[in-house]
């Protein structure tokens, strides 16, 4: 594959996309898009007006009448063609993602390729959105169950994964026959728009997919208040998710929400310490810890505690925070100055409660929003960091005496998005699988996100799942037909 030229590796000016048309800022309000590695302004992001939102709603409503009747084979063709375009444009899109989000270029490219895989998977699964035939109560009765698209949908996505999160929502909605208005994160608009452009270039009919930006609360409130929107999907904090759910409940709108997490990682007495440290360090500090499923609360059996802490801290110290476009950088910046302050507050509070600082603990000098990879041990459960998702490069390691204790402490919080455990004992695996209150569990693995499997949480970490057959059916209504 030919690599893009230097002239192609510039930051694309973000625009709105409504009814198949790209709209510039014009007289619209706008906001800065900031490079978190340098603090420099990349572009001006146009904010949609109320008239723009009305136009997007009307376009999606009109397009739904036609898109719902398009054969699944044709929907699949468009999604697959878009996936091919994303792979062809991977270097250019990944460069833009690193500029606006900060993650190392390799991570950005892998995320973009995973988004293409998501389009491909939904393209095929949309062709298998089967209903079923139910045996009738007598010879002449025929009972069938159909899966039909729910209608016009709205989607709101965060800045930490600006490709894969929109991809899940877009591909699920379109494969089911729904139309969609998506609001990618204002901090990272170019990546989401690159997905939209790929679908447009692949032949997606006008109005089926629309992209808008603005003040998040104002845009989401306006769309959810519209009787045109039948369902919404949101990825973000639990607090915001609760507000959106309350608003949507007034119209009995369907919802899929992936909310906050505070993932526990249990290292049992029989774990392979070095391998566990390798995987957990990579998982914790990926995207500077700004990952909803990142392992954060580590519960390590006392028999391997000292060895694990030594191995984990040693690996954390090897990481090199820096501009994601530079070859030597292994961890990018935090998203904004607010995240730096949040890290400072949580770490100081933990230290006041008696936690021990093993490495890191400080912001880094120079431009950008960089924080040192930080490890705290002996962190009391009363510390804020043990109860609030740090969403940064902060690992909290505590000693436990048994698997039962680890499970009890892991389940203590109202979150239940992801959890991890390391053991080779079959009975312990079953104990963990049955005992941990979580939507996703990785045992000797951190690989819990893939297109073919459901991605979602329990308790206050979400409603429903994306990806897998569950993610497709979330965009469907169920219709029973009984015939005599």
BELDA-V699284 format. One record per backbone hydrogen bond with DSSP energy under -0.5 kcal/mol. NH is the residue of the N-H (numbers start at 1). CO is the residue of the C=O. If there is no record, write none. Layout:
nh=[NH & NH]
co=[CO & CO]
This chain:
nh=[8 & 9 & 10 & 12 & 16 & 17 & 18 & 21 & 23 & 28 & 31 & 33 & 34 & 35 & 36 & 38 & 39 & 42 & 43 & 45 & 45 & 46 & 47 & 48 & 53 & 54 & 55 & 56 & 57 & 58 & 59 & 60 & 61 & 62 & 63 & 64 & 65 & 65 & 66 & 66 & 67 & 68 & 69 & 70 & 70 & 74 & 75 & 76 & 77 & 78 & 79 & 80 & 81 & 82 & 83 & 84 & 85 & 86 & 87 & 88 & 89 & 90 & 93 & 94 & 95 & 96 & 97 & 98 & 99 & 100 & 101 & 102 & 102 & 105 & 108 & 109 & 110 & 111 & 112 & 113 & 114 & 115 & 116 & 117 & 118 & 119 & 120 & 121 & 122 & 123 & 124 & 125 & 126 & 127 & 128 & 129 & 130 & 132 & 134 & 141 & 142 & 143 & 144 & 145 & 146 & 148 & 148 & 150 & 152 & 153 & 154 & 155 & 156 & 157 & 162 & 165 & 167 & 168 & 169 & 170 & 171 & 172 & 173 & 174 & 175 & 176 & 177 & 177 & 178 & 179 & 180 & 181 & 182 & 182 & 183 & 184 & 188 & 189 & 192 & 193 & 194 & 195 & 196 & 197 & 198 & 199 & 200 & 201 & 202 & 203 & 204 & 208 & 210 & 211 & 212 & 216 & 218 & 219 & 220 & 221 & 222 & 223 & 224 & 225 & 226 & 226 & 229 & 230 & 231 & 232 & 233 & 234 & 235 & 236 & 241 & 242 & 243 & 244 & 245 & 246 & 247 & 248 & 249 & 250 & 250 & 251 & 252 & 253 & 254 & 256 & 257 & 258 & 259 & 259 & 263 & 264 & 265 & 266 & 267 & 267 & 268 & 268 & 271 & 273 & 276 & 277 & 278 & 279 & 280 & 281 & 282 & 283 & 284 & 285 & 286 & 288 & 289 & 290 & 291 & 294 & 296 & 297 & 298 & 298 & 299 & 299 & 300 & 300 & 301 & 302 & 304 & 305 & 308 & 309 & 310 & 311 & 312 & 313 & 314 & 315 & 316 & 317 & 318 & 318 & 319 & 319 & 321 & 322 & 326 & 329 & 330 & 331 & 334 & 339 & 340 & 341 & 342 & 343 & 344 & 345 & 346 & 347 & 348 & 349 & 350 & 351 & 352 & 353 & 354 & 355 & 356 & 358 & 358 & 359 & 361 & 364 & 369 & 370 & 372 & 374 & 375 & 376 & 377 & 378 & 380 & 383 & 386 & 387 & 388 & 394 & 395 & 396 & 397 & 397 & 398 & 400 & 406 & 407 & 408 & 409 & 410 & 411 & 412 & 413 & 416 & 419 & 420 & 421 & 422 & 429 & 430 & 431 & 432 & 433 & 434 & 435 & 436 & 438 & 439 & 440 & 442 & 443 & 444 & 444 & 448 & 450 & 453 & 455 & 456 & 458 & 460 & 461 & 462 & 463 & 466 & 468 & 471 & 472 & 473 & 474 & 475 & 476 & 477 & 479 & 479 & 481 & 483 & 483]
co=[5 & 5 & 8 & 10 & 23 & 211 & 21 & 18 & 16 & 25 & 45 & 43 & 32 & 40 & 34 & 35 & 35 & 33 & 33 & 31 & 43 & 44 & 29 & 213 & 49 & 50 & 51 & 52 & 53 & 54 & 55 & 56 & 57 & 58 & 59 & 60 & 61 & 62 & 62 & 63 & 63 & 64 & 66 & 66 & 67 & 71 & 71 & 72 & 73 & 74 & 75 & 76 & 77 & 78 & 79 & 80 & 81 & 82 & 83 & 84 & 85 & 87 & 89 & 90 & 91 & 92 & 93 & 94 & 95 & 96 & 97 & 97 & 98 & 324 & 104 & 105 & 106 & 107 & 108 & 109 & 110 & 111 & 112 & 113 & 114 & 115 & 116 & 117 & 118 & 119 & 120 & 121 & 122 & 124 & 125 & 126 & 128 & 145 & 143 & 138 & 483 & 134 & 481 & 132 & 479 & 146 & 477 & 475 & 228 & 179 & 231 & 181 & 233 & 183 & 159 & 161 & 163 & 164 & 165 & 166 & 167 & 168 & 169 & 170 & 171 & 172 & 173 & 174 & 173 & 151 & 208 & 153 & 180 & 210 & 155 & 182 & 185 & 186 & 188 & 189 & 190 & 191 & 192 & 193 & 194 & 195 & 196 & 197 & 198 & 200 & 199 & 205 & 180 & 17 & 182 & 214 & 215 & 215 & 216 & 217 & 218 & 219 & 220 & 221 & 222 & 223 & 226 & 152 & 152 & 254 & 154 & 256 & 156 & 258 & 237 & 238 & 239 & 240 & 241 & 242 & 243 & 244 & 245 & 246 & 247 & 248 & 249 & 248 & 230 & 232 & 463 & 234 & 257 & 461 & 294 & 418 & 297 & 420 & 265 & 299 & 266 & 422 & 268 & 271 & 272 & 273 & 274 & 275 & 276 & 277 & 278 & 279 & 280 & 281 & 282 & 285 & 286 & 287 & 289 & 291 & 263 & 263 & 296 & 396 & 265 & 297 & 298 & 398 & 267 & 400 & 301 & 301 & 304 & 305 & 306 & 307 & 308 & 309 & 310 & 311 & 312 & 313 & 314 & 315 & 315 & 316 & 319 & 331 & 323 & 326 & 320 & 320 & 369 & 336 & 336 & 337 & 338 & 339 & 340 & 341 & 342 & 343 & 344 & 345 & 346 & 347 & 348 & 349 & 351 & 350 & 377 & 356 & 375 & 375 & 372 & 370 & 36 & 368 & 362 & 393 & 359 & 395 & 356 & 397 & 378 & 380 & 383 & 384 & 384 & 392 & 374 & 296 & 376 & 395 & 298 & 300 & 402 & 403 & 404 & 405 & 406 & 407 & 409 & 410 & 458 & 440 & 264 & 442 & 266 & 425 & 426 & 427 & 428 & 429 & 430 & 431 & 432 & 436 & 416 & 417 & 419 & 441 & 421 & 442 & 446 & 448 & 450 & 466 & 454 & 416 & 414 & 458 & 459 & 257 & 455 & 451 & 467 & 468 & 469 & 470 & 472 & 473 & 148 & 146 & 477 & 144 & 142 & 481]
